[in-house]
Amino acid sequence: MIKAILYTKNKDLVGFEISGHAGFANIGEDIVCAAVSILATTTVNSLEVQLNHPPSYEVDEKVGYLKCCLPHDLTGDDYNKAQVILKTLEIGILSIEQEYQDYIKVIQRRWKQC
């Protein structure tokens, strides 16, 4: 099962952490893993391209792990852009969870340290 944690601070999204494999189908044929991977990767790439201060991230493809956090000093236009990008991830990943709840669990967690 994929575990997706969306980190929030004052109702805004400040990062996410995704781990695991869906187990919906064989590796290379798993549409749930593929959908989540595309969303997460596109989110990180979009944040890097759109923001003057890119996010920090960790990735381990072997175990299916990606963690991404916004810079703590992000403000103004960059912050607003980041919210749009992260909200798009949230909408997409919640839609996948709604359709494939046996294969993905989305958790919203208050940010402590990202």
N, CA, C and O of each residue as an XYZ file, in Angstrom:
456
protein
N       0.837     -1.181      0.000
C       0.000      0.000      0.000
C       0.882      1.244      0.000
O       1.932      1.278      0.642
N       0.446      2.247     -0.718
C       1.133      3.536     -0.729
C       0.607      4.361      0.442
O      -0.596      4.416      0.694
N       1.525      4.990      1.139
C       1.178      5.917      2.222
C       1.624      7.306      1.782
O       2.802      7.533      1.506
N       0.677      8.225      1.719
C       0.974      9.593      1.309
C       0.626     10.528      2.461
O      -0.522     10.595      2.898
N       1.623     11.240      2.941
C       1.410     12.214      4.017
C       1.513     13.604      3.413
O       2.501     13.942      2.761
N       0.479     14.405      3.638
C       0.485     15.802      3.211
C       0.712     16.648      4.456
O      -0.104     16.622      5.378
N       1.801     17.391      4.495
C       2.144     18.202      5.655
C       1.498     19.583      5.541
O       1.606     20.249      4.511
N       0.827     19.999      6.611
C       0.133     21.280      6.625
C       0.654     22.177      7.746
O       1.148     21.710      8.772
N       0.526     23.466      7.511
C       0.865     24.473      8.519
C      -0.130     25.609      8.330
O      -0.171     26.242      7.275
N      -0.928     25.862      9.356
C      -1.961     26.909      9.271
C      -2.861     26.715      8.046
O      -3.161     27.673      7.332
N      -3.278     25.504      7.816
C      -4.171     25.119      6.711
C      -3.527     25.187      5.323
O      -4.191     24.913      4.323
N      -2.260     25.543      5.250
C      -1.544     25.552      3.975
C      -0.699     24.293      3.883
O      -0.309     23.722      4.901
N      -0.421     23.865      2.667
C       0.454     22.713      2.451
C       1.907     23.172      2.406
O       2.238     24.153      1.740
N       2.772     22.452      3.122
C       4.187     22.822      3.157
C       5.092     21.690      2.691
O       6.307     21.867      2.606
N       4.522     20.538      2.390
C       5.326     19.425      1.910
C       4.529     18.143      1.860
O       3.346     18.106      2.198
N       5.207     17.092      1.429
C       4.557     15.785      1.361
C       5.606     14.692      1.442
O       6.789     14.916      1.185
N       5.147     13.509      1.803
C       6.014     12.331      1.884
C       5.208     11.146      1.366
O       4.109     10.879      1.851
N       5.745     10.448      0.402
C       5.052      9.317     -0.210
C       5.976      8.104     -0.133
O       7.152      8.182     -0.486
N       5.427      6.986      0.333
C       6.252      5.782      0.449
C       5.425      4.542      0.143
O       4.202      4.524      0.280
N       6.140      3.515     -0.273
C       5.517      2.224     -0.506
C       5.134      1.980     -1.948
O       5.355      2.810     -2.830
N       4.550      0.809     -2.158
C       4.074      0.400     -3.474
C       2.612     -0.024     -3.332
O       2.222     -0.604     -2.319
N       1.830      0.263     -4.328
C       0.386      0.007     -4.262
C       0.059     -1.482     -4.188
O      -0.786     -1.895     -3.392
N       0.714     -2.275     -5.001
C       0.372     -3.691     -5.063
C      -0.883     -3.963     -5.862
O      -1.497     -5.020     -5.719
N      -1.269     -3.017     -6.702
C      -2.457     -3.172     -7.543
C      -2.200     -4.165     -8.671
O      -3.085     -4.932     -9.050
N      -0.970     -4.143     -9.207
C      -0.581     -5.025    -10.313
C       0.921     -5.264    -10.227
O       1.591     -4.737     -9.339
N       1.436     -6.050    -11.142
C       2.868     -6.318    -11.186
C       3.654     -5.031    -11.409
O       3.149     -4.066    -11.983
N       4.900     -5.038    -10.942
C       5.780     -3.891    -11.161
C       5.879     -3.632    -12.658
O       6.065     -4.552    -13.455
N       5.751     -2.384    -13.015
C       5.775     -1.997    -14.423
C       4.396     -1.967    -15.057
O       4.228     -1.443    -16.158
N       3.399     -2.530    -14.365
C       2.028     -2.549    -14.881
C       1.043     -1.936    -13.889
O      -0.165     -1.940    -14.124
N       1.561     -1.408    -12.779
C       0.715     -0.915    -11.690
C       0.292      0.527    -11.962
O       1.091      1.453    -11.817
N      -0.970      0.713    -12.358
C      -1.456      2.050    -12.710
C      -1.579      2.965    -11.496
O      -1.485      4.185    -11.634
N      -1.784      2.402    -10.320
C      -1.883      3.228     -9.114
C      -0.505      3.801     -8.776
O      -0.373      4.998     -8.523
N       0.514      2.947     -8.773
C       1.883      3.424     -8.533
C       2.289      4.451     -9.584
O       2.888      5.476     -9.262
N       1.964      4.174    -10.822
C       2.333      5.091    -11.905
C       1.666      6.451    -11.724
O       2.311      7.487    -11.885
N       0.385      6.451    -11.393
C      -0.342      7.712    -11.226
C       0.236      8.537    -10.080
O       0.440      9.743    -10.221
N       0.497      7.893     -8.953
C       1.048      8.599     -7.795
C       2.456      9.099     -8.100
O       2.807     10.222     -7.739
N       3.258      8.281     -8.755
C       4.626      8.677     -9.108
C       4.638      9.889    -10.029
O       5.429     10.813     -9.841
N       3.768      9.881    -11.014
C       3.700     11.008    -11.957
C       3.288     12.279    -11.230
O       3.891     13.332    -11.436
N       2.268     12.194    -10.382
C       1.825     13.371     -9.626
C       2.941     13.925     -8.745
O       3.199     15.129     -8.746
N       3.597     13.048     -7.997
C       4.634     13.478     -7.063
C       5.831     14.072     -7.800
O       6.345     15.122     -7.413
N       6.271     13.405     -8.853
C       7.420     13.883     -9.612
C       7.114     15.210    -10.298
O       7.947     16.117    -10.298
N       5.936     15.326    -10.876
C       5.536     16.573    -11.532
C       5.440     17.706    -10.510
O       5.781     18.849    -10.817
N       4.986     17.400     -9.318
C       4.906     18.418     -8.268
C       6.295     18.946     -7.923
O       6.503     20.158     -7.873
N       7.239     18.050     -7.687
C       8.611     18.473     -7.363
C       9.205     19.267     -8.529
O       9.789     20.330     -8.319
N       9.058     18.761     -9.745
C       9.600     19.460    -10.919
C       8.978     20.845    -11.078
O       9.685     21.802    -11.393
N       7.682     20.966    -10.869
C       6.997     22.251    -10.994
C       7.474     23.237     -9.932
O       7.689     24.414    -10.222
N       7.637     22.755     -8.707
C       8.143     23.632     -7.641
C       9.552     24.119     -7.974
O       9.873     25.287     -7.758
N      10.386     23.233     -8.497
C      11.756     23.631     -8.861
C      11.775     24.683     -9.969
O      12.584     25.610     -9.933
N      10.898     24.541    -10.937
C      10.870     25.459    -12.072
C      10.211     26.789    -11.702
O      10.678     27.848    -12.122
N       9.150     26.741    -10.933
C       8.345     27.931    -10.675
C       8.833     28.813     -9.527
O       8.519     30.003     -9.490
N       9.591     28.250     -8.596
C       9.982     29.008     -7.413
C      11.417     29.518     -7.515
O      12.285     28.853     -8.081
N      11.651     30.684     -6.970
C      13.013     31.224     -6.893
C      13.853     30.474     -5.860
O      15.077     30.408     -5.976
N      13.188     29.909     -4.852
C      13.839     29.105     -3.823
C      13.231     27.709     -3.887
O      12.176     27.471     -3.298
N      13.870     26.792     -4.585
C      13.282     25.464     -4.797
C      13.160     24.661     -3.500
O      13.829     24.969     -2.513
N      12.323     23.652     -3.504
C      12.128     22.825     -2.313
C      13.311     21.893     -2.087
O      14.137     21.676     -2.974
N      13.367     21.359     -0.897
C      14.312     20.267     -0.644
C      13.552     18.963     -0.843
O      12.348     18.891     -0.596
N      14.254     17.950     -1.287
C      13.575     16.667     -1.453
C      14.551     15.515     -1.321
O      15.754     15.660     -1.538
N      13.999     14.365     -0.961
C      14.746     13.108     -0.859
C      13.992     12.087     -1.686
O      12.761     12.073     -1.691
N      14.719     11.237     -2.384
C      14.067     10.210     -3.190
C      14.866      8.911     -3.109
O      16.097      8.916     -3.106
N      14.139      7.808     -3.043
C      14.739      6.472     -3.113
C      13.791      5.614     -3.949
O      12.799      5.086     -3.446
N      14.113      5.488     -5.215
C      13.238      4.773     -6.147
C      13.134      3.292     -5.834
O      12.113      2.669     -6.126
N      14.168      2.722     -5.248
C      14.149      1.286     -4.958
C      13.046      0.910     -3.977
O      12.416     -0.139     -4.110
N      12.820      1.766     -3.000
C      11.786      1.459     -1.994
C      10.507      2.259     -2.216
O       9.549      2.119     -1.456
N      10.486      3.090     -3.243
C       9.296      3.882     -3.512
C       9.109      4.975     -2.478
O       8.125      4.979     -1.738
N      10.056      5.905     -2.427
C      10.017      6.946     -1.399
C      10.346      8.304     -2.001
O      11.307      8.445     -2.758
N       9.529      9.312     -1.653
C       9.785     10.692     -2.036
C       9.262     11.607     -0.950
O       8.099     11.524     -0.557
N      10.132     12.481     -0.467
C       9.743     13.494      0.517
C      10.151     14.843     -0.040
O      11.270     15.005     -0.527
N       9.245     15.816      0.028
C       9.486     17.143     -0.514
C       8.987     18.173      0.488
O       7.881     18.056      1.015
N       9.815     19.187      0.749
C       9.460     20.236      1.708
C       9.759     21.610      1.134
O      10.797     21.824      0.508
N       8.835     22.537      1.355
C       9.073     23.909      0.938
C      10.127     24.550      1.833
O      10.264     24.171      2.996
N      10.877     25.520      1.301
C      11.807     26.268      2.155
C      11.028     27.002      3.251
O       9.906     27.454      3.023
N      11.617     27.117      4.419
C      10.935     27.767      5.551
C      10.725     29.260      5.330
O       9.802     29.847      5.895
N      11.564     29.872      4.523
C      11.488     31.324      4.330
C      10.729     31.712      3.054
O      10.881     32.833      2.570
N       9.942     30.832      2.523
C       9.198     31.097      1.298
C       8.065     32.086      1.577
O       7.275     31.878      2.498
N       7.985     33.150      0.796
C       6.949     34.166      1.003
C       6.429     34.682     -0.330
O       6.936     34.331     -1.395
N       5.416     35.511     -0.246
C       4.910     36.250     -1.399
C       4.467     35.396     -2.556
O       3.774     34.392     -2.390
N       4.882     35.816     -3.734
C       4.477     35.167     -4.976
C       4.921     33.709     -5.021
O       4.168     32.850     -5.480
N       6.133     33.419     -4.550
C       6.610     32.041     -4.523
C       5.726     31.170     -3.632
O       5.409     30.033     -3.981
N       5.339     31.706     -2.496
C       4.480     30.943     -1.578
C       3.131     30.651     -2.232
O       2.621     29.534     -2.142
N       2.561     31.646     -2.883
C       1.264     31.470     -3.548
C       1.360     30.444     -4.680
O       0.465     29.613     -4.839
N       2.432     30.497     -5.460
C       2.633     29.508     -6.525
C       2.756     28.102     -5.934
O       2.177     27.146     -6.451
N       3.511     27.993     -4.852
C       3.697     26.692     -4.209
C       2.373     26.123     -3.728
O       2.147     24.917     -3.826
N       1.494     26.976     -3.209
C       0.200     26.493     -2.731
C      -0.645     25.937     -3.874
O      -1.299     24.905     -3.721
N      -0.633     26.610     -5.004
C      -1.390     26.118     -6.165
C      -0.849     24.758     -6.602
O      -1.615     23.834     -6.873
N       0.463     24.645     -6.665
C       1.077     23.385     -7.105
C       0.778     22.266     -6.110
O       0.398     21.167     -6.514
N       0.945     22.535     -4.815
C       0.694     21.500     -3.799
C      -0.784     21.154     -3.685
O      -1.122     20.001     -3.416
N      -1.663     22.117     -3.880
C      -3.109     21.828     -3.864
C      -3.487     20.940     -5.042
O      -4.376     20.097     -4.924
N      -2.822     21.125     -6.171
C      -3.066     20.263     -7.329
C      -2.666     18.825     -7.004
O      -3.385     17.886     -7.345
N      -1.520     18.653     -6.345
C      -1.109     17.325     -5.880
C      -2.164     16.752     -4.942
O      -2.554     15.592     -5.073
N      -2.621     17.561     -4.003
C      -3.613     17.092     -3.026
C      -4.893     16.619     -3.724
O      -5.405     15.543     -3.417
N      -5.398     17.405     -4.644
C      -6.617     17.040     -5.371
C      -6.408     15.726     -6.124
O      -7.255     14.834     -6.079
N      -5.284     15.616     -6.808
C      -4.999     14.407     -7.588
C      -4.859     13.173     -6.727
O      -5.413     12.121     -7.048
N      -4.129     13.290     -5.643
C      -3.864     12.115     -4.816
C      -5.110     11.684     -4.036
O      -5.314     10.494     -3.794
N      -5.941     12.657     -3.645
C      -7.205     12.307     -2.981
C      -8.169     11.640     -3.964
O      -8.944     10.766     -3.576
N      -8.122     12.044     -5.213
C      -8.951     11.406     -6.242
C      -8.529      9.950     -6.453
O      -9.371      9.066     -6.605
N      -7.221      9.715     -6.460
C      -6.726      8.341     -6.598
C      -7.143      7.517     -5.382
O      -7.574      6.373     -5.523
N      -7.014      8.096     -4.194
C      -7.415      7.377     -2.980
C      -8.907      7.022     -3.014
O      -9.294      5.925     -2.611
N      -9.720      7.926     -3.484
C     -11.160      7.678     -3.543
C     -11.477      6.480     -4.447
O     -12.369      5.689     -4.142
N     -10.766      6.355     -5.527
C     -11.011      5.277     -6.486
C     -10.321      3.965     -6.097
O     -10.827      2.882     -6.393
N      -9.160      4.068     -5.431
C      -8.345      2.888     -5.132
C      -7.980      2.831     -3.642
O      -6.809      2.678     -3.294
N      -8.974      2.954     -2.775
C      -8.728      3.048     -1.329
C      -8.041      1.820     -0.728
O      -7.480      1.911      0.364
N      -8.071      0.702     -1.398
C      -7.369     -0.487     -0.895
C      -5.865     -0.440     -1.187
O      -5.115     -1.286     -0.700
N      -5.422      0.544     -1.977
C      -4.034      0.577     -2.442
C      -3.269      1.845     -2.052
O      -2.051      1.912     -2.212
N      -3.987      2.848     -1.541
C      -3.345      4.098     -1.145
C      -4.080      4.701      0.047
O      -5.309      4.686      0.110
N      -3.317      5.221      0.974
C      -3.865      5.898      2.155
C      -3.247      7.286      2.221
O      -2.024      7.426      2.258
N      -4.094      8.314      2.235
C      -3.633      9.696      2.322
C      -3.895     10.200      3.740
O      -4.995     10.065      4.275
N      -2.862     10.778      4.327
C      -2.939     11.299      5.694
C      -2.543     12.765      5.664
O      -1.543     13.134      5.049
N      -3.326     13.593      6.326
C      -2.943     14.993      6.487
C      -2.371     15.139      7.888
O      -3.008     14.762      8.871
N      -1.175     15.683      7.970
C      -0.473     15.784      9.250
C       0.057     17.205      9.435
O       0.599     17.815      8.514
N      -0.113     17.697     10.630
C       0.419     19.022     10.934
C       1.936     18.983     10.859
O       2.583     18.055     11.345
N       2.477     20.005     10.243
C       3.919     20.102     10.041
C       4.619     20.304     11.381
O       4.232     21.155     12.181
N       5.644     19.513     11.603
C       6.503     19.691     12.770
C       7.891     20.046     12.261
O       8.455     21.082     12.612
N       8.419     19.177     11.441
C       9.700     19.461     10.801
C       9.703     18.745      9.473
O       9.539     17.527      9.401
N       9.889     19.502      8.449
C       9.867     18.928      7.114
C      11.234     19.055      6.504
O      11.445     18.631      5.367
